Each structure stands twice: as C-alpha cells, then as structure tokens.
Amino acid sequence: MDLREFHRCVDHVFGVGHGRTIIESHVIATLGSATPAQLLADGVRPDHVWGALWAEFEISDEFRWGLPEPRAK
C-alpha cells in the first residue's frame, strides 16, 4: 500500500472530513502513541498505519488489505 492508497482507504471508510480528522488527531497506542500523520511523517509504512486503524476501529474484513478490487462487469 502506498500513501495515495492509504488516503483513499481512509476517505472511503471514514469519509473525507472525518478521515482527515482521524489522521491528524487519533492516537494509535500500538504504534508508539502517535497519530497516523506523525507516524507517516516518521516513515512508518502506510500499510502498517492502515492495519492499526483497521484493528482499532474494527473495520470490516473487506478492507483489511485496502480497497477491494473493482469487479468486472
């Protein structure tokens, strides 16, 4: 997962406004008691930050590894 996909996941799951608030203010205890924004700025991989958010917010398994692939029509 790259940073762009991380932000797409956050926006999709939480909504754009609420997602940005979570990135800036939610503290992830399991990754050093820092916000996602701080962790990403410090070089923590986006997939690790997403995994921690996924676990803490009990997000659907459907989004465990990011956004699902679009289905063929």
N, CA, C and O of each residue as an XYZ file, in Angstrom:
292
protein
N       0.847     -1.168      0.000
C       0.000      0.000      0.000
C       0.899      1.238      0.000
O       1.802      1.365      0.826
N       0.638      2.135     -0.928
C       1.382      3.394     -0.929
C       0.551      4.467     -0.219
O      -0.585      4.216      0.184
N       1.116      5.640     -0.074
C       0.458      6.713      0.660
C      -0.854      7.136      0.002
O      -1.829      7.449      0.685
N      -0.867      7.140     -1.314
C      -2.088      7.517     -2.036
C      -3.216      6.541     -1.737
O      -4.349      6.958     -1.493
N      -2.914      5.240     -1.752
C      -3.940      4.242     -1.458
C      -4.382      4.331      0.003
O      -5.559      4.144      0.311
N      -3.442      4.615      0.894
C      -3.791      4.799      2.302
C      -4.859      5.881      2.436
O      -5.877      5.675      3.098
N      -4.628      7.028      1.812
C      -5.589      8.132      1.903
C      -6.917      7.774      1.242
O      -7.972      8.176      1.732
N      -6.885      7.041      0.161
C      -8.127      6.591     -0.484
C      -8.918      5.690      0.454
O     -10.140      5.807      0.540
N      -8.231      4.791      1.160
C      -8.894      3.889      2.113
C      -9.526      4.677      3.252
O     -10.682      4.452      3.609
N      -8.762      5.598      3.816
C      -9.277      6.416      4.919
C     -10.506      7.196      4.462
O     -11.522      7.211      5.157
N     -10.425      7.842      3.304
C     -11.552      8.616      2.784
C     -12.765      7.733      2.528
O     -13.892      8.132      2.822
N     -12.551      6.555      1.990
C     -13.653      5.648      1.664
C     -14.334      5.119      2.928
O     -15.562      5.097      3.009
N     -13.552      4.702      3.895
C     -14.103      4.073      5.097
C     -14.696      5.101      6.064
O     -15.769      4.871      6.622
N     -14.020      6.218      6.267
C     -14.447      7.191      7.272
C     -15.133      8.424      6.693
O     -15.774      9.175      7.429
N     -15.009      8.641      5.395
C     -15.480      9.882      4.804
C     -14.334     10.885      4.799
O     -13.452     10.832      5.657
N     -14.346     11.792      3.842
C     -13.213     12.699      3.658
C     -12.961     13.555      4.902
O     -11.838     13.584      5.406
N     -13.964     14.239      5.394
C     -13.770     15.127      6.542
C     -13.385     14.388      7.803
O     -12.413     14.748      8.467
N     -14.139     13.357      8.138
C     -13.866     12.594      9.360
C     -12.535     11.858      9.243
O     -11.789     11.758     10.217
N     -12.243     11.351      8.070
C     -10.979     10.654      7.863
C      -9.777     11.548      8.102
O      -8.795     11.124      8.712
N      -9.848     12.781      7.626
C      -8.741     13.725      7.837
C      -8.574     14.036      9.322
O      -7.452     14.188      9.805
N      -9.692     14.131     10.047
C      -9.623     14.365     11.489
C      -8.949     13.196     12.190
O      -8.126     13.399     13.083
N      -9.288     11.988     11.800
C      -8.671     10.799     12.395
C      -7.168     10.794     12.139
O      -6.383     10.525     13.048
N      -6.769     11.086     10.917
C      -5.340     11.093     10.572
C      -4.571     12.098     11.428
O      -3.440     11.833     11.837
N      -5.174     13.234     11.695
C      -4.485     14.292     12.430
C      -4.589     14.163     13.946
O      -3.734     14.689     14.658
N      -5.625     13.470     14.470
C      -5.830     13.527     15.918
C      -5.913     12.189     16.647
O      -5.681     12.144     17.855
N      -6.235     11.106     15.956
C      -6.362      9.814     16.638
C      -4.977      9.269     16.983
O      -4.099      9.196     16.124
N      -4.791      8.892     18.234
C      -3.509      8.348     18.681
C      -3.563      6.827     18.616
O      -4.465      6.206     19.178
N      -2.601      6.235     17.933
C      -2.512      4.782     17.801
C      -1.507      4.276     18.832
O      -0.296      4.408     18.653
N      -2.022      3.702     19.899
C      -1.170      3.242     21.003
C      -0.223      2.129     20.569
O       0.917      2.066     21.028
N      -0.691      1.261     19.695
C       0.121      0.104     19.299
C       1.313      0.474     18.429
O       2.209     -0.344     18.220
N       1.329      1.702     17.920
C       2.449      2.147     17.086
C       3.171      3.337     17.719
O       3.595      4.259     17.022
N       3.304      3.305     19.032
C       4.107      4.323     19.696
C       3.360      5.546     20.173
O       3.965      6.592     20.411
N       2.044      5.429     20.316
C       1.227      6.545     20.819
C       1.418      7.815     19.994
O       1.700      8.888     20.527
N       1.257      7.666     18.698
C       1.368      8.791     17.771
C       0.160      8.776     16.838
O      -0.517      7.759     16.693
N      -0.093      9.914     16.214
C      -1.183      9.980     15.245
C      -0.733      9.363     13.922
O       0.466      9.242     13.669
N      -1.689      8.973     13.080
C      -1.298      8.478     11.762
C      -0.435      9.487     10.995
O       0.523      9.098     10.326
N      -0.764     10.765     11.088
C       0.033     11.780     10.389
C       1.475     11.778     10.882
O       2.408     11.859     10.083
N       1.658     11.685     12.199
C       3.009     11.655     12.760
C       3.752     10.398     12.326
O       4.925     10.454     11.957
N       3.061      9.273     12.375
C       3.688      8.002     12.007
C       4.144      8.015     10.555
O       5.262      7.603     10.244
N       3.272      8.489      9.669
C       3.625      8.545      8.252
C       4.796      9.501      8.023
O       5.696      9.208      7.235
N       4.781     10.640      8.709
C       5.882     11.601      8.577
C       7.201     11.026      9.090
O       8.278     11.387      8.615
N       7.097     10.129     10.063
C       8.293      9.489     10.626
C       8.762      8.286      9.817
O       9.748      7.640     10.173
N       8.057      7.984      8.730
C       8.493      6.913      7.850
C       7.871      5.552      8.085
O       8.299      4.564      7.490
N       6.851      5.485      8.957
C       6.158      4.207      9.140
C       5.379      3.914      7.865
O       4.734      4.796      7.299
N       5.448      2.675      7.426
C       4.792      2.294      6.170
C       3.279      2.501      6.265
O       2.670      2.182      7.286
N       2.675      3.035      5.199
C       1.234      3.263      5.207
C       0.415      2.005      5.510
O      -0.616      2.093      6.176
N       0.858      0.835      5.033
C       0.083     -0.375      5.308
C       0.118     -0.736      6.788
O      -0.838     -1.326      7.291
N       1.188     -0.399      7.497
C       1.237     -0.650      8.943
C       0.282      0.289      9.680
O      -0.407     -0.121     10.614
N       0.249      1.541      9.255
C      -0.662      2.508      9.869
C      -2.104      2.107      9.572
O      -2.949      2.144     10.466
N      -2.392      1.727      8.342
C      -3.739      1.298      7.984
C      -4.140      0.060      8.790
O      -5.271     -0.019      9.271
N      -3.245     -0.890      8.942
C      -3.539     -2.091      9.720
C      -3.899     -1.767     11.158
O      -4.795     -2.385     11.732
N      -3.204     -0.801     11.740
C      -3.512     -0.389     13.112
C      -4.878      0.295     13.183
O      -5.652      0.035     14.104
N      -5.177      1.162     12.222
C      -6.504      1.791     12.187
C      -7.589      0.743     11.990
O      -8.632      0.785     12.643
N      -7.337     -0.192     11.089
C      -8.296     -1.264     10.811
C      -8.629     -2.014     12.104
O      -9.797     -2.282     12.384
N      -7.616     -2.347     12.878
C      -7.827     -3.098     14.117
C      -8.516     -2.249     15.185
O      -9.466     -2.709     15.818
N      -8.056     -1.034     15.388
C      -8.605     -0.195     16.454
C     -10.052      0.200     16.205
O     -10.843      0.286     17.144
N     -10.403      0.440     14.950
C     -11.763      0.855     14.627
C     -12.650     -0.322     14.217
O     -13.814     -0.138     13.862
N     -12.090     -1.530     14.268
C     -12.829     -2.747     13.909
C     -13.519     -2.597     12.550
O     -14.719     -2.831     12.401
N     -12.720     -2.202     11.582
C     -13.199     -2.008     10.212
C     -13.467     -3.373      9.587
O     -12.797     -4.353      9.912
N     -14.426     -3.434      8.710
C     -14.809     -4.674      8.032
C     -13.604     -5.388      7.418
O     -12.690     -4.755      6.889
N     -13.624     -6.715      7.500
C     -12.560     -7.525      6.893
C     -12.376     -7.224      5.409
O     -11.291     -7.409      4.857
N     -13.429     -6.766      4.782
C     -13.381     -6.431      3.355
C     -12.261     -5.426      3.046
O     -11.710     -5.423      1.946
N     -11.935     -4.583      4.019
C     -10.945     -3.525      3.809
C      -9.617     -3.798      4.505
O      -8.786     -2.895      4.612
N      -9.399     -5.021      4.979
C      -8.189     -5.342      5.739
C      -6.915     -4.985      4.978
O      -5.971     -4.451      5.560
N      -6.888     -5.271      3.717
C      -5.673     -5.042      2.914
C      -5.831     -3.863      1.967
O      -5.054     -3.728      1.021
N      -6.813     -3.012      2.199
C      -7.050     -1.859      1.344
C      -8.422     -1.936      0.713
O      -9.288     -2.682      1.170
N      -8.613     -1.173     -0.326
C      -9.896     -1.178     -1.018
C     -10.009     -2.417     -1.888
O      -9.031     -2.830     -2.510
N     -11.197     -3.014     -1.938
C     -11.370     -4.187     -2.800
C     -11.169     -3.813     -4.268
O     -11.420     -2.680     -4.679
N     -10.721     -4.772     -5.028
C     -10.571     -4.569     -6.469
C     -11.955     -4.408     -7.093
O     -12.896     -5.093     -6.694
N     -12.086     -3.504     -8.072
C     -13.382     -3.369     -8.755
C     -13.748     -4.681     -9.446
O     -12.894     -5.371    -10.002
N     -15.008     -4.996     -9.398
C     -15.479     -6.230    -10.044
C     -15.685     -5.994    -11.531
O     -16.112     -4.921    -11.956
N     -15.374     -7.013    -12.306
C     -15.596     -6.933    -13.759
C     -17.088     -6.908    -14.031
O     -17.867     -7.566    -13.341
N     -17.478     -6.150    -15.035
C     -18.908     -6.053    -15.377
C     -19.286     -7.070    -16.395
O     -20.446     -7.135    -16.801
